[in-house]
Amino acid sequence: VQLQASGGGLVQAGGSLRLSCAASGIIFSIYTMGWFRQAPGKQRELVAAITSGGSTNYAQSVKGRFTISRDNAKNTVYLQLNSLKPEDTAVYYCNARRTITTATIADYWGQGTLVTVSS
């Protein structure tokens, strides 16, 4: 299984970026896909997730600014980041998750892509 994240970079406050995560080795369409982030000295946190059915949820801190979407034909999940703030600076990780049984969860992580927002 591979999750290849890309699209990070340096951007000024107020700017935009689009992250992509291409998946291989899984049946992409049946997985819940998520974006997490980890800032220096902080715990990893959920930013946004999208289920196999297309339902989405967002961290309160990014609602209205970030949008998660998926293209099952391309096995790719996206995160559009708008109105970026310096506090959005973090390494962003792609995650693929599926509950197989009540005791078994398939859980995969990408390598992360760095987003740096300058003030």
C-alpha positions as CSV (number, residue, x, y, z in Angstrom):
1,V,0.0,0.0,0.0
2,Q,1.3,3.5,-0.9
3,L,-0.1,6.9,-0.2
4,Q,1.8,9.5,-2.0
5,A,1.1,13.0,-0.8
6,S,2.1,16.1,-2.7
7,G,1.4,19.8,-3.1
8,G,2.9,21.3,0.0
9,G,5.0,24.4,0.0
10,L,5.6,27.9,1.2
11,V,2.8,30.4,0.9
12,Q,1.9,33.7,2.4
13,A,-0.9,34.2,4.8
14,G,-4.2,34.4,2.9
15,G,-2.9,32.3,0.1
16,S,-4.0,28.9,-1.1
17,L,-2.6,25.4,-1.8
18,R,-4.0,22.2,-3.0
19,L,-2.7,18.9,-1.6
20,S,-3.1,15.6,-3.4
21,C,-2.7,12.1,-2.2
22,A,-2.5,9.3,-4.7
23,A,-3.3,5.8,-3.3
24,S,-2.2,2.4,-4.7
25,G,-2.5,-1.1,-3.4
26,I,-6.0,-0.6,-1.9
27,I,-9.6,-0.6,-3.2
28,F,-9.6,3.2,-2.9
29,S,-13.3,3.7,-3.3
30,I,-14.3,1.8,-0.1
31,Y,-11.9,3.6,2.2
32,T,-12.5,6.7,4.3
33,M,-9.7,9.1,3.4
34,G,-8.4,11.7,5.7
35,W,-5.9,14.5,6.0
36,F,-4.1,15.0,9.4
37,R,-1.5,17.5,10.3
38,Q,1.2,17.8,12.9
39,A,2.8,21.0,13.8
40,P,6.2,21.2,15.6
41,G,5.7,20.2,19.3
42,K,2.1,19.3,18.8
43,Q,0.1,16.1,18.4
44,R,-1.2,14.9,15.1
45,E,-4.7,16.1,14.6
46,L,-7.5,15.3,12.1
47,V,-8.0,18.1,9.6
48,A,-10.7,16.6,7.3
49,A,-12.1,13.3,6.3
50,I,-14.3,12.0,3.5
51,T,-16.1,8.7,3.6
52,S,-16.6,6.2,0.8
53,G,-20.1,7.7,0.4
54,G,-18.8,11.2,0.1
55,S,-19.7,12.5,3.6
56,T,-17.2,15.0,5.0
57,N,-16.2,16.3,8.3
58,Y,-13.7,19.0,9.3
59,A,-11.8,20.3,12.3
60,Q,-13.5,23.4,13.6
61,S,-10.3,25.4,13.0
62,V,-10.5,24.8,9.2
63,K,-14.2,24.8,8.5
64,G,-15.1,27.2,5.7
65,R,-11.4,27.4,4.6
66,F,-10.5,23.9,3.6
67,T,-12.3,21.5,1.4
68,I,-11.7,17.8,1.0
69,S,-12.7,15.9,-2.1
70,R,-12.0,12.6,-3.8
71,D,-11.7,11.2,-7.3
72,N,-12.3,7.4,-7.1
73,A,-11.4,7.1,-10.8
74,K,-7.9,8.5,-10.0
75,N,-7.6,6.9,-6.6
76,T,-6.8,10.4,-5.3
77,V,-8.0,12.5,-2.4
78,Y,-7.5,16.3,-2.4
79,L,-7.4,19.0,0.2
80,Q,-7.9,22.5,-1.0
81,L,-6.5,25.0,1.6
82,N,-7.7,28.6,1.3
83,S,-7.3,31.6,3.5
84,L,-4.2,30.1,5.0
85,K,-3.0,31.3,8.4
86,P,0.5,30.9,10.0
87,E,-1.1,28.4,12.5
88,D,-1.9,26.1,9.6
89,T,1.9,25.5,9.2
90,A,2.4,21.7,9.7
91,V,3.3,18.5,8.0
92,Y,0.1,17.2,6.4
93,Y,-0.4,13.5,6.2
94,C,-2.8,11.5,4.1
95,N,-4.7,8.5,5.8
96,A,-6.7,5.7,4.4
97,R,-8.9,3.8,6.9
98,R,-11.5,1.1,6.8
99,T,-13.2,-0.9,9.5
100,I,-13.1,-4.6,8.5
101,T,-14.5,-6.0,11.7
102,T,-15.2,-4.6,15.2
103,A,-11.7,-5.7,16.1
104,T,-9.8,-5.1,12.9
105,I,-9.1,-1.8,11.2
106,A,-7.1,-1.2,8.0
107,D,-5.1,2.0,8.6
108,Y,-2.5,3.4,6.2
109,W,-0.4,6.6,6.2
110,G,1.4,8.6,3.6
111,Q,4.8,10.2,4.1
112,G,3.5,13.7,4.7
113,T,3.9,17.0,2.9
114,L,5.1,20.2,4.5
115,V,2.9,23.3,4.4
116,T,4.5,26.5,5.6
117,V,2.5,29.7,5.9
118,S,4.4,32.9,6.4
119,S,2.9,36.0,8.1
